[in-house]
């Protein structure tokens, strides 16, 4: 596989249903206010621990606000030996518009 593949939100949803891990790289406040159900927050503080405990062979989807920053993050994770990486086009904004019932919020 190339460093990562860009996928639609529909493809991301399908991969999540099949056991993929989704990581959200937006800022903590945005993540708390709403994120794709089951997404893990990933930032500079949690990155090393995430990599240390991740199953590198499980498909991993990276999301951000609109699908741009996630491409750089996916490329970085590829350099850390993740084998199946995806960047979600449209990011959280597109996910929230299409799947409003699949949003979690921190209470």
Biopython code that builds the backbone (N, CA, C, O; Angstrom):
import numpy as np
from Bio.PDB.StructureBuilder import StructureBuilder

atoms = [
    (1, "UNK", "N", (0.856, -1.187, 0.000)),
    (1, "UNK", "CA", (0.000, 0.000, 0.000)),
    (1, "UNK", "C", (0.893, 1.239, 0.000)),
    (1, "UNK", "O", (1.955, 1.255, 0.623)),
    (2, "UNK", "N", (0.449, 2.265, -0.702)),
    (2, "UNK", "CA", (1.147, 3.544, -0.649)),
    (2, "UNK", "C", (1.118, 4.051, 0.785)),
    (2, "UNK", "O", (0.579, 3.385, 1.669)),
    (3, "UNK", "N", (1.685, 5.207, 1.018)),
    (3, "UNK", "CA", (1.727, 5.772, 2.367)),
    (3, "UNK", "C", (0.338, 5.792, 2.987)),
    (3, "UNK", "O", (0.169, 5.391, 4.139)),
    (4, "UNK", "N", (-0.657, 6.253, 2.238)),
    (4, "UNK", "CA", (-2.044, 6.243, 2.704)),
    (4, "UNK", "C", (-2.946, 6.437, 1.501)),
    (4, "UNK", "O", (-2.494, 6.830, 0.426)),
    (5, "UNK", "N", (-4.236, 6.156, 1.695)),
    (5, "UNK", "CA", (-5.228, 6.387, 0.661)),
    (5, "UNK", "C", (-6.219, 7.421, 1.165)),
    (5, "UNK", "O", (-6.555, 7.446, 2.349)),
    (6, "UNK", "N", (-6.677, 8.258, 0.276)),
    (6, "UNK", "CA", (-7.754, 9.197, 0.598)),
    (6, "UNK", "C", (-9.070, 8.476, 0.341)),
    (6, "UNK", "O", (-9.257, 7.850, -0.702)),
    (7, "UNK", "N", (-9.984, 8.575, 1.316)),
    (7, "UNK", "CA", (-11.267, 7.889, 1.183)),
    (7, "UNK", "C", (-12.405, 8.847, 1.519)),
    (7, "UNK", "O", (-12.209, 9.873, 2.170)),
    (8, "UNK", "N", (-13.582, 8.485, 1.063)),
    (8, "UNK", "CA", (-14.783, 9.266, 1.357)),
    (8, "UNK", "C", (-15.275, 8.950, 2.766)),
    (8, "UNK", "O", (-14.830, 7.987, 3.391)),
    (9, "UNK", "N", (-16.187, 9.765, 3.249)),
    (9, "UNK", "CA", (-16.747, 9.484, 4.575)),
    (9, "UNK", "C", (-17.564, 8.196, 4.554)),
    (9, "UNK", "O", (-17.643, 7.499, 5.566)),
    (10, "UNK", "N", (-18.164, 7.879, 3.428)),
    (10, "UNK", "CA", (-18.928, 6.634, 3.331)),
    (10, "UNK", "C", (-17.997, 5.427, 3.433)),
    (10, "UNK", "O", (-18.314, 4.442, 4.101)),
    (11, "UNK", "N", (-16.848, 5.513, 2.765)),
    (11, "UNK", "CA", (-15.866, 4.426, 2.865)),
    (11, "UNK", "C", (-15.323, 4.327, 4.289)),
    (11, "UNK", "O", (-15.106, 3.230, 4.802)),
    (12, "UNK", "N", (-15.106, 5.480, 4.922)),
    (12, "UNK", "CA", (-14.614, 5.482, 6.307)),
    (12, "UNK", "C", (-15.611, 4.811, 7.235)),
    (12, "UNK", "O", (-15.226, 4.016, 8.092)),
    (13, "UNK", "N", (-16.876, 5.123, 7.074)),
    (13, "UNK", "CA", (-17.919, 4.504, 7.910)),
    (13, "UNK", "C", (-17.901, 2.994, 7.733)),
    (13, "UNK", "O", (-17.969, 2.248, 8.709)),
    (14, "UNK", "N", (-17.809, 2.547, 6.488)),
    (14, "UNK", "CA", (-17.784, 1.112, 6.214)),
    (14, "UNK", "C", (-16.559, 0.453, 6.863)),
    (14, "UNK", "O", (-16.674, -0.619, 7.458)),
    (15, "UNK", "N", (-15.395, 1.090, 6.748)),
    (15, "UNK", "CA", (-14.190, 0.532, 7.373)),
    (15, "UNK", "C", (-14.328, 0.478, 8.894)),
    (15, "UNK", "O", (-13.900, -0.489, 9.524)),
    (16, "UNK", "N", (-14.923, 1.513, 9.480)),
    (16, "UNK", "CA", (-15.127, 1.509, 10.939)),
    (16, "UNK", "C", (-16.043, 0.359, 11.348)),
    (16, "UNK", "O", (-15.820, -0.282, 12.375)),
    (17, "UNK", "N", (-17.057, 0.104, 10.556)),
    (17, "UNK", "CA", (-17.969, -1.007, 10.830)),
    (17, "UNK", "C", (-17.252, -2.349, 10.750)),
    (17, "UNK", "O", (-17.700, -3.334, 11.336)),
    (18, "UNK", "N", (-16.142, -2.386, 10.027)),
    (18, "UNK", "CA", (-15.349, -3.609, 9.879)),
    (18, "UNK", "C", (-14.184, -3.671, 10.863)),
    (18, "UNK", "O", (-13.360, -4.582, 10.789)),
    (19, "UNK", "N", (-14.109, -2.699, 11.793)),
    (19, "UNK", "CA", (-13.093, -2.752, 12.833)),
    (19, "UNK", "C", (-11.934, -1.785, 12.715)),
    (19, "UNK", "O", (-10.998, -1.852, 13.511)),
    (20, "UNK", "N", (-11.971, -0.884, 11.739)),
    (20, "UNK", "CA", (-10.897, 0.107, 11.620)),
    (20, "UNK", "C", (-10.916, 1.047, 12.824)),
    (20, "UNK", "O", (-11.948, 1.240, 13.466)),
    (21, "UNK", "N", (-9.765, 1.618, 13.109)),
    (21, "UNK", "CA", (-9.621, 2.620, 14.163)),
    (21, "UNK", "C", (-9.662, 3.988, 13.502)),
    (21, "UNK", "O", (-9.018, 4.210, 12.476)),
    (22, "UNK", "N", (-10.431, 4.916, 14.100)),
    (22, "UNK", "CA", (-10.438, 6.280, 13.596)),
    (22, "UNK", "C", (-9.775, 7.178, 14.624)),
    (22, "UNK", "O", (-10.116, 7.141, 15.806)),
    (23, "UNK", "N", (-8.824, 7.987, 14.169)),
    (23, "UNK", "CA", (-8.181, 8.964, 15.034)),
    (23, "UNK", "C", (-8.529, 10.358, 14.535)),
    (23, "UNK", "O", (-8.524, 10.628, 13.334)),
    (24, "UNK", "N", (-8.830, 11.234, 15.480)),
    (24, "UNK", "CA", (-9.241, 12.607, 15.192)),
    (24, "UNK", "C", (-8.137, 13.525, 15.696)),
    (24, "UNK", "O", (-7.815, 13.519, 16.884)),
    (25, "UNK", "N", (-7.554, 14.316, 14.792)),
    (25, "UNK", "CA", (-6.406, 15.149, 15.163)),
    (25, "UNK", "C", (-6.783, 16.608, 15.400)),
    (25, "UNK", "O", (-5.905, 17.465, 15.502)),
    (26, "UNK", "N", (-8.076, 16.896, 15.490)),
    (26, "UNK", "CA", (-8.482, 18.279, 15.762)),
    (26, "UNK", "C", (-8.119, 18.660, 17.198)),
    (26, "UNK", "O", (-7.727, 17.809, 17.996)),
    (27, "UNK", "N", (-8.254, 19.936, 17.512)),
    (27, "UNK", "CA", (-7.903, 20.414, 18.846)),
    (27, "UNK", "C", (-8.835, 19.793, 19.893)),
    (27, "UNK", "O", (-9.947, 19.380, 19.563)),
    (28, "UNK", "N", (-8.385, 19.725, 21.163)),
    (28, "UNK", "CA", (-9.164, 19.054, 22.213)),
    (28, "UNK", "C", (-10.576, 19.605, 22.387)),
    (28, "UNK", "O", (-11.508, 18.834, 22.617)),
    (29, "UNK", "N", (-10.752, 20.905, 22.284)),
    (29, "UNK", "CA", (-12.090, 21.483, 22.466)),
    (29, "UNK", "C", (-13.034, 21.050, 21.348)),
    (29, "UNK", "O", (-14.184, 20.696, 21.608)),
    (30, "UNK", "N", (-12.560, 21.076, 20.120)),
    (30, "UNK", "CA", (-13.385, 20.628, 18.995)),
    (30, "UNK", "C", (-13.720, 19.157, 19.133)),
    (30, "UNK", "O", (-14.857, 18.754, 18.891)),
    (31, "UNK", "N", (-12.746, 18.355, 19.520)),
    (31, "UNK", "CA", (-12.967, 16.919, 19.725)),
    (31, "UNK", "C", (-14.030, 16.691, 20.793)),
    (31, "UNK", "O", (-14.918, 15.859, 20.609)),
    (32, "UNK", "N", (-13.952, 17.420, 21.911)),
    (32, "UNK", "CA", (-14.923, 17.268, 22.997)),
    (32, "UNK", "C", (-16.322, 17.680, 22.559)),
    (32, "UNK", "O", (-17.311, 17.092, 22.994)),
    (33, "UNK", "N", (-16.405, 18.690, 21.698)),
    (33, "UNK", "CA", (-17.709, 19.200, 21.256)),
    (33, "UNK", "C", (-18.393, 18.299, 20.231)),
    (33, "UNK", "O", (-19.592, 18.442, 19.992)),
    (34, "UNK", "N", (-17.664, 17.388, 19.630)),
    (34, "UNK", "CA", (-18.255, 16.458, 18.680)),
    (34, "UNK", "C", (-17.203, 15.767, 17.857)),
    (34, "UNK", "O", (-16.279, 16.393, 17.338)),
    (35, "UNK", "N", (-17.358, 14.457, 17.744)),
    (35, "UNK", "CA", (-16.401, 13.654, 16.985)),
    (35, "UNK", "C", (-17.129, 12.439, 16.428)),
    (35, "UNK", "O", (-18.195, 12.078, 16.927)),
    (36, "UNK", "N", (-16.573, 11.803, 15.404)),
    (36, "UNK", "CA", (-17.180, 10.563, 14.932)),
    (36, "UNK", "C", (-17.217, 9.536, 16.072)),
    (36, "UNK", "O", (-16.248, 9.394, 16.818)),
    (37, "UNK", "N", (-18.320, 8.838, 16.196)),
    (37, "UNK", "CA", (-18.466, 7.845, 17.263)),
    (37, "UNK", "C", (-17.290, 6.882, 17.267)),
    (37, "UNK", "O", (-16.941, 6.305, 16.236)),
    (38, "UNK", "N", (-16.686, 6.715, 18.431)),
    (38, "UNK", "CA", (-15.577, 5.788, 18.594)),
    (38, "UNK", "C", (-14.210, 6.345, 18.250)),
    (38, "UNK", "O", (-13.205, 5.660, 18.439)),
    (39, "UNK", "N", (-14.145, 7.567, 17.750)),
    (39, "UNK", "CA", (-12.855, 8.146, 17.364)),
    (39, "UNK", "C", (-11.976, 8.384, 18.592)),
    (39, "UNK", "O", (-12.470, 8.685, 19.679)),
    (40, "UNK", "N", (-10.692, 8.244, 18.399)),
    (40, "UNK", "CA", (-9.683, 8.466, 19.434)),
    (40, "UNK", "C", (-9.032, 9.808, 19.169)),
    (40, "UNK", "O", (-8.668, 10.112, 18.033)),
    (41, "UNK", "N", (-8.882, 10.616, 20.213)),
    (41, "UNK", "CA", (-8.211, 11.907, 20.028)),
    (41, "UNK", "C", (-6.712, 11.683, 19.959)),
    (41, "UNK", "O", (-6.141, 10.972, 20.787)),
    (42, "UNK", "N", (-6.088, 12.286, 18.980)),
    (42, "UNK", "CA", (-4.653, 12.133, 18.795)),
    (42, "UNK", "C", (-4.045, 13.523, 18.644)),
    (42, "UNK", "O", (-4.417, 14.285, 17.752)),
    (43, "UNK", "N", (-3.107, 13.838, 19.527)),
    (43, "UNK", "CA", (-2.391, 15.113, 19.444)),
    (43, "UNK", "C", (-0.940, 14.880, 19.839)),
    (43, "UNK", "O", (-0.539, 13.741, 20.077)),
    (44, "UNK", "N", (-0.167, 15.925, 19.911)),
    (44, "UNK", "CA", (1.258, 15.781, 20.227)),
    (44, "UNK", "C", (1.489, 15.124, 21.581)),
    (44, "UNK", "O", (2.520, 14.483, 21.787)),
    (45, "UNK", "N", (0.540, 15.276, 22.510)),
    (45, "UNK", "CA", (0.698, 14.707, 23.852)),
    (45, "UNK", "C", (0.378, 13.216, 23.890)),
    (45, "UNK", "O", (0.956, 12.482, 24.691)),
    (46, "UNK", "N", (-0.528, 12.764, 23.042)),
    (46, "UNK", "CA", (-0.958, 11.360, 23.083)),
    (46, "UNK", "C", (-0.351, 10.509, 21.969)),
    (46, "UNK", "O", (-0.534, 9.292, 21.953)),
    (47, "UNK", "N", (0.361, 11.128, 21.050)),
    (47, "UNK", "CA", (0.867, 10.426, 19.873)),
    (47, "UNK", "C", (1.794, 9.261, 20.216)),
    (47, "UNK", "O", (1.596, 8.152, 19.720)),
    (48, "UNK", "N", (2.788, 9.494, 21.043)),
    (48, "UNK", "CA", (3.762, 8.436, 21.357)),
    (48, "UNK", "C", (3.087, 7.233, 22.017)),
    (48, "UNK", "O", (3.393, 6.087, 21.688)),
    (49, "UNK", "N", (2.176, 7.497, 22.943)),
    (49, "UNK", "CA", (1.475, 6.395, 23.614)),
    (49, "UNK", "C", (0.581, 5.643, 22.634)),
    (49, "UNK", "O", (0.513, 4.414, 22.660)),
    (50, "UNK", "N", (-0.100, 6.388, 21.771)),
    (50, "UNK", "CA", (-0.949, 5.743, 20.769)),
    (50, "UNK", "C", (-0.123, 4.812, 19.892)),
    (50, "UNK", "O", (-0.503, 3.661, 19.677)),
    (51, "UNK", "N", (0.995, 5.298, 19.388)),
    (51, "UNK", "CA", (1.847, 4.487, 18.518)),
    (51, "UNK", "C", (2.379, 3.267, 19.261)),
    (51, "UNK", "O", (2.426, 2.170, 18.704)),
    (52, "UNK", "N", (2.779, 3.454, 20.514)),
    (52, "UNK", "CA", (3.346, 2.351, 21.301)),
    (52, "UNK", "C", (2.345, 1.224, 21.523)),
    (52, "UNK", "O", (2.739, 0.062, 21.615)),
    (53, "UNK", "N", (1.050, 1.550, 21.610)),
    (53, "UNK", "CA", (0.046, 0.540, 21.932)),
    (53, "UNK", "C", (-0.828, 0.132, 20.751)),
    (53, "UNK", "O", (-1.681, -0.745, 20.889)),
    (54, "UNK", "N", (-0.632, 0.743, 19.617)),
    (54, "UNK", "CA", (-1.481, 0.470, 18.451)),
    (54, "UNK", "C", (-1.121, -0.849, 17.793)),
    (54, "UNK", "O", (0.035, -1.272, 17.793)),
    (55, "UNK", "N", (-2.135, -1.487, 17.235)),
    (55, "UNK", "CA", (-1.916, -2.637, 16.368)),
    (55, "UNK", "C", (-1.648, -2.058, 14.981)),
    (55, "UNK", "O", (-2.561, -1.555, 14.327)),
    (56, "UNK", "N", (-0.419, -2.128, 14.544)),
    (56, "UNK", "CA", (0.000, -1.481, 13.311)),
    (56, "UNK", "C", (-0.641, -2.073, 12.060)),
    (56, "UNK", "O", (-0.576, -1.477, 10.985)),
    (57, "UNK", "N", (-1.261, -3.243, 12.200)),
    (57, "UNK", "CA", (-1.884, -3.898, 11.054)),
    (57, "UNK", "C", (-3.385, -3.638, 10.939)),
    (57, "UNK", "O", (-4.008, -4.034, 9.954)),
    (58, "UNK", "N", (-3.970, -2.975, 11.942)),
    (58, "UNK", "CA", (-5.395, -2.644, 11.883)),
    (58, "UNK", "C", (-5.565, -1.388, 11.033)),
    (58, "UNK", "O", (-4.827, -0.419, 11.216)),
    (59, "UNK", "N", (-6.515, -1.389, 10.117)),
    (59, "UNK", "CA", (-6.741, -0.174, 9.321)),
    (59, "UNK", "C", (-6.970, 1.025, 10.234)),
    (59, "UNK", "O", (-7.721, 0.941, 11.206)),
    (60, "UNK", "N", (-6.316, 2.142, 9.914)),
    (60, "UNK", "CA", (-6.414, 3.358, 10.712)),
    (60, "UNK", "C", (-6.816, 4.508, 9.805)),
    (60, "UNK", "O", (-6.199, 4.759, 8.770)),
    (61, "UNK", "N", (-7.882, 5.206, 10.228)),
    (61, "UNK", "CA", (-8.415, 6.340, 9.473)),
    (61, "UNK", "C", (-8.094, 7.602, 10.254)),
    (61, "UNK", "O", (-8.354, 7.683, 11.454)),
    (62, "UNK", "N", (-7.532, 8.579, 9.573)),
    (62, "UNK", "CA", (-7.205, 9.855, 10.209)),
    (62, "UNK", "C", (-8.203, 10.895, 9.719)),
    (62, "UNK", "O", (-8.457, 11.021, 8.521)),
    (63, "UNK", "N", (-8.767, 11.644, 10.676)),
    (63, "UNK", "CA", (-9.677, 12.724, 10.322)),
    (63, "UNK", "C", (-9.257, 14.017, 11.010)),
    (63, "UNK", "O", (-8.609, 14.011, 12.057)),
    (64, "UNK", "N", (-9.646, 15.117, 10.392)),
    (64, "UNK", "CA", (-9.363, 16.446, 10.925)),
    (64, "UNK", "C", (-10.610, 17.297, 10.682)),
    (64, "UNK", "O", (-11.719, 16.764, 10.678)),
    (65, "UNK", "N", (-10.456, 18.589, 10.483)),
    (65, "UNK", "CA", (-11.607, 19.461, 10.238)),
    (65, "UNK", "C", (-12.229, 19.233, 8.865)),
    (65, "UNK", "O", (-13.429, 18.985, 8.748)),
    (66, "UNK", "N", (-11.383, 19.322, 7.808)),
    (66, "UNK", "CA", (-11.893, 19.283, 6.444)),
    (66, "UNK", "C", (-11.193, 18.260, 5.557)),
    (66, "UNK", "O", (-11.526, 18.152, 4.377)),
    (67, "UNK", "N", (-10.232, 17.508, 6.090)),
    (67, "UNK", "CA", (-9.570, 16.488, 5.298)),
    (67, "UNK", "C", (-8.228, 16.874, 4.726)),
    (67, "UNK", "O", (-7.704, 16.175, 3.859)),
    (68, "UNK", "N", (-7.658, 17.973, 5.193)),
    (68, "UNK", "CA", (-6.352, 18.398, 4.666)),
    (68, "UNK", "C", (-5.218, 17.996, 5.610)),
    (68, "UNK", "O", (-4.289, 17.306, 5.190)),
    (69, "UNK", "N", (-5.277, 18.410, 6.864)),
    (69, "UNK", "CA", (-4.227, 18.089, 7.837)),
    (69, "UNK", "C", (-4.118, 16.583, 8.068)),
    (69, "UNK", "O", (-3.048, 16.078, 8.408)),
    (70, "UNK", "N", (-5.218, 15.876, 7.883)),
    (70, "UNK", "CA", (-5.200, 14.428, 8.095)),
    (70, "UNK", "C", (-4.263, 13.730, 7.120)),
    (70, "UNK", "O", (-3.753, 12.652, 7.423)),
    (71, "UNK", "N", (-4.029, 14.319, 5.966)),
    (71, "UNK", "CA", (-3.122, 13.702, 5.001)),
    (71, "UNK", "C", (-1.687, 13.695, 5.519)),
    (71, "UNK", "O", (-0.980, 12.697, 5.377)),
    (72, "UNK", "N", (-1.260, 14.792, 6.113)),
    (72, "UNK", "CA", (0.092, 14.850, 6.697)),
    (72, "UNK", "C", (0.212, 13.897, 7.874)),
    (72, "UNK", "O", (1.229, 13.221, 8.034)),
    (73, "UNK", "N", (-0.829, 13.843, 8.699)),
    (73, "UNK", "CA", (-0.805, 12.945, 9.858)),
    (73, "UNK", "C", (-0.770, 11.485, 9.406)),
    (73, "UNK", "O", (-0.056, 10.676, 9.997)),
    (74, "UNK", "N", (-1.523, 11.144, 8.375)),
    (74, "UNK", "CA", (-1.508, 9.774, 7.857)),
    (74, "UNK", "C", (-0.127, 9.429, 7.301)),
    (74, "UNK", "O", (0.363, 8.318, 7.504)),
    (75, "UNK", "N", (0.491, 10.363, 6.611)),
    (75, "UNK", "CA", (1.839, 10.124, 6.086)),
    (75, "UNK", "C", (2.822, 9.897, 7.231)),
    (75, "UNK", "O", (3.697, 9.036, 7.136)),
    (76, "UNK", "N", (2.681, 10.665, 8.311)),
    (76, "UNK", "CA", (3.559, 10.474, 9.465)),
    (76, "UNK", "C", (3.340, 9.092, 10.082)),
    (76, "UNK", "O", (4.311, 8.396, 10.380)),
    (77, "UNK", "N", (2.101, 8.688, 10.276)),
    (77, "UNK", "CA", (1.833, 7.370, 10.858)),
    (77, "UNK", "C", (2.391, 6.262, 9.967)),
    (77, "UNK", "O", (2.856, 5.236, 10.462)),
    (78, "UNK", "N", (2.342, 6.470, 8.671)),
    (78, "UNK", "CA", (2.945, 5.488, 7.758)),
    (78, "UNK", "C", (4.446, 5.367, 8.041)),
    (78, "UNK", "O", (4.999, 4.267, 8.007)),
    (79, "UNK", "N", (5.089, 6.474, 8.315)),
    (79, "UNK", "CA", (6.528, 6.439, 8.624)),
    (79, "UNK", "C", (6.809, 5.725, 9.947)),
    (79, "UNK", "O", (7.949, 5.363, 10.238)),
    (80, "UNK", "N", (5.764, 5.531, 10.735)),
    (80, "UNK", "CA", (5.892, 4.822, 12.009)),
    (80, "UNK", "C", (5.447, 3.361, 11.888)),
    (80, "UNK", "O", (5.168, 2.705, 12.892)),
    (81, "UNK", "N", (5.385, 2.867, 10.670)),
    (81, "UNK", "CA", (5.131, 1.466, 10.327)),
    (81, "UNK", "C", (3.671, 1.024, 10.399)),
    (81, "UNK", "O", (3.403, -0.177, 10.441)),
    (82, "UNK", "N", (2.722, 1.958, 10.414)),
    (82, "UNK", "CA", (1.327, 1.560, 10.262)),
    (82, "UNK", "C", (1.171, 1.058, 8.832)),
    (82, "UNK", "O", (1.683, 1.675, 7.898)),
    (83, "UNK", "N", (0.473, -0.047, 8.657)),
    (83, "UNK", "CA", (0.448, -0.673, 7.337)),
    (83, "UNK", "C", (-0.741, -0.276, 6.471)),
    (83, "UNK", "O", (-0.640, -0.315, 5.245)),
    (84, "UNK", "N", (-1.861, 0.106, 7.075)),
    (84, "UNK", "CA", (-3.055, 0.419, 6.287)),
    (84, "UNK", "C", (-3.661, 1.722, 6.806)),
    (84, "UNK", "O", (-4.395, 1.731, 7.793)),
    (85, "UNK", "N", (-3.341, 2.810, 6.128)),
    (85, "UNK", "CA", (-3.748, 4.146, 6.574)),
    (85, "UNK", "C", (-4.629, 4.837, 5.558)),
    (85, "UNK", "O", (-4.481, 4.678, 4.347)),
    (86, "UNK", "N", (-5.563, 5.619, 6.110)),
    (86, "UNK", "CA", (-6.502, 6.357, 5.279)),
    (86, "UNK", "C", (-6.658, 7.773, 5.815)),
    (86, "UNK", "O", (-6.620, 7.998, 7.024)),
    (87, "UNK", "N", (-6.831, 8.714, 4.911)),
    (87, "UNK", "CA", (-7.181, 10.089, 5.252)),
    (87, "UNK", "C", (-8.604, 10.305, 4.756)),
    (87, "UNK", "O", (-8.909, 10.058, 3.589)),
    (88, "UNK", "N", (-9.476, 10.771, 5.655)),
    (88, "UNK", "CA", (-10.889, 10.922, 5.321)),
    (88, "UNK", "C", (-11.149, 12.286, 4.675)),
    (88, "UNK", "O", (-11.062, 13.319, 5.339)),
    (89, "UNK", "N", (-11.465, 12.281, 3.389)),
    (89, "UNK", "CA", (-11.793, 13.513, 2.673)),
    (89, "UNK", "C", (-13.038, 14.158, 3.283)),
    (89, "UNK", "O", (-13.999, 13.471, 3.630)),
    (90, "UNK", "N", (-13.007, 15.471, 3.408)),
    (90, "UNK", "CA", (-14.141, 16.201, 3.967)),
    (90, "UNK", "C", (-14.075, 16.346, 5.468)),
    (90, "UNK", "O", (-14.726, 17.224, 6.035)),
    (91, "UNK", "N", (-13.293, 15.493, 6.129)),
    (91, "UNK", "CA", (-13.076, 15.577, 7.561)),
    (91, "UNK", "C", (-14.340, 15.497, 8.391)),
    (91, "UNK", "O", (-15.386, 15.031, 7.939)),
    (92, "UNK", "N", (-14.206, 15.971, 9.629)),
    (92, "UNK", "CA", (-15.322, 15.910, 10.563)),
    (92, "UNK", "C", (-16.525, 16.697, 10.056)),
    (92, "UNK", "O", (-17.664, 16.285, 10.273)),
    (93, "UNK", "N", (-16.293, 17.810, 9.390)),
    (93, "UNK", "CA", (-17.412, 18.634, 8.918)),
    (93, "UNK", "C", (-18.318, 17.828, 7.985)),
    (93, "UNK", "O", (-19.540, 17.880, 8.120)),
    (94, "UNK", "N", (-17.745, 17.097, 7.056)),
    (94, "UNK", "CA", (-18.534, 16.277, 6.135)),
    (94, "UNK", "C", (-19.189, 15.111, 6.874)),
    (94, "UNK", "O", (-20.340, 14.766, 6.605)),
    (95, "UNK", "N", (-18.456, 14.512, 7.800)),
    (95, "UNK", "CA", (-19.004, 13.401, 8.597)),
    (95, "UNK", "C", (-20.242, 13.880, 9.362)),
    (95, "UNK", "O", (-21.280, 13.219, 9.342)),
    (96, "UNK", "N", (-20.131, 15.015, 10.028)),
    (96, "UNK", "CA", (-21.234, 15.536, 10.855)),
    (96, "UNK", "C", (-22.463, 15.860, 10.004)),
    (96, "UNK", "O", (-23.592, 15.666, 10.455)),
    (97, "UNK", "N", (-22.260, 16.342, 8.799)),
    (97, "UNK", "CA", (-23.392, 16.651, 7.923)),
    (97, "UNK", "C", (-24.076, 15.385, 7.426)),
    (97, "UNK", "O", (-25.299, 15.340, 7.295)),
    (98, "UNK", "N", (-23.278, 14.361, 7.151)),
    (98, "UNK", "CA", (-23.820, 13.127, 6.580)),
    (98, "UNK", "C", (-24.322, 12.159, 7.646)),
    (98, "UNK", "O", (-25.331, 11.482, 7.449)),
    (99, "UNK", "N", (-23.620, 12.095, 8.770)),
    (99, "UNK", "CA", (-23.961, 11.134, 9.826)),
    (99, "UNK", "C", (-24.160, 11.831, 11.176)),
    (99, "UNK", "O", (-23.424, 11.546, 12.121)),
    (100, "UNK", "N", (-25.133, 12.732, 11.287)),
    (100, "UNK", "CA", (-25.320, 13.444, 12.567)),
    (100, "UNK", "C", (-25.663, 12.499, 13.719)),
    (100, "UNK", "O", (-25.448, 12.838, 14.883)),
    (101, "UNK", "N", (-26.193, 11.320, 13.405)),
    (101, "UNK", "CA", (-26.515, 10.347, 14.449)),
    (101, "UNK", "C", (-25.274, 9.566, 14.905)),
    (101, "UNK", "O", (-25.358, 8.785, 15.852)),
    (102, "UNK", "N", (-24.134, 9.763, 14.251)),
    (102, "UNK", "CA", (-22.909, 9.052, 14.605)),
    (102, "UNK", "C", (-21.867, 10.023, 15.146)),
    (102, "UNK", "O", (-20.685, 9.941, 14.811)),
    (103, "UNK", "N", (-22.331, 10.946, 15.990)),
    (103, "UNK", "CA", (-21.468, 11.931, 16.626)),
    (103, "UNK", "C", (-21.515, 11.710, 18.140)),
    (103, "UNK", "O", (-22.590, 11.575, 18.724)),
    (104, "UNK", "N", (-20.345, 11.676, 18.759)),
    (104, "UNK", "CA", (-20.229, 11.609, 20.216)),
    (104, "UNK", "C", (-19.774, 12.956, 20.732)),
    (104, "UNK", "O", (-19.035, 13.679, 20.063)),
    (105, "UNK", "N", (-20.226, 13.284, 21.931)),
    (105, "UNK", "CA", (-19.785, 14.515, 22.599)),
    (105, "UNK", "C", (-19.366, 14.169, 24.011)),
    (105, "UNK", "O", (-19.936, 13.274, 24.635)),
    (106, "UNK", "N", (-18.372, 14.876, 24.513)),
    (106, "UNK", "CA", (-17.969, 14.707, 25.903)),
    (106, "UNK", "C", (-18.936, 15.517, 26.764)),
    (106, "UNK", "O", (-19.126, 16.714, 26.551)),
    (107, "UNK", "N", (-19.536, 14.847, 27.729)),
    (107, "UNK", "CA", (-20.535, 15.522, 28.582)),
    (107, "UNK", "C", (-19.866, 16.413, 29.588)),
    (107, "UNK", "O", (-20.544, 17.059, 30.387)),
]
sb = StructureBuilder()
sb.init_structure("model")
sb.init_model(0)
sb.init_chain("A")
sb.init_seg("    ")
for serial, (resi, resn, name, xyz) in enumerate(atoms, 1):
    if name == "N":
        sb.init_residue(resn, " ", resi, " ")
    sb.init_atom(name, np.array(xyz, "f"), 0.0, 1.0, " ", f" {name:<3s}", serial, name[0])
structure = sb.get_structure()
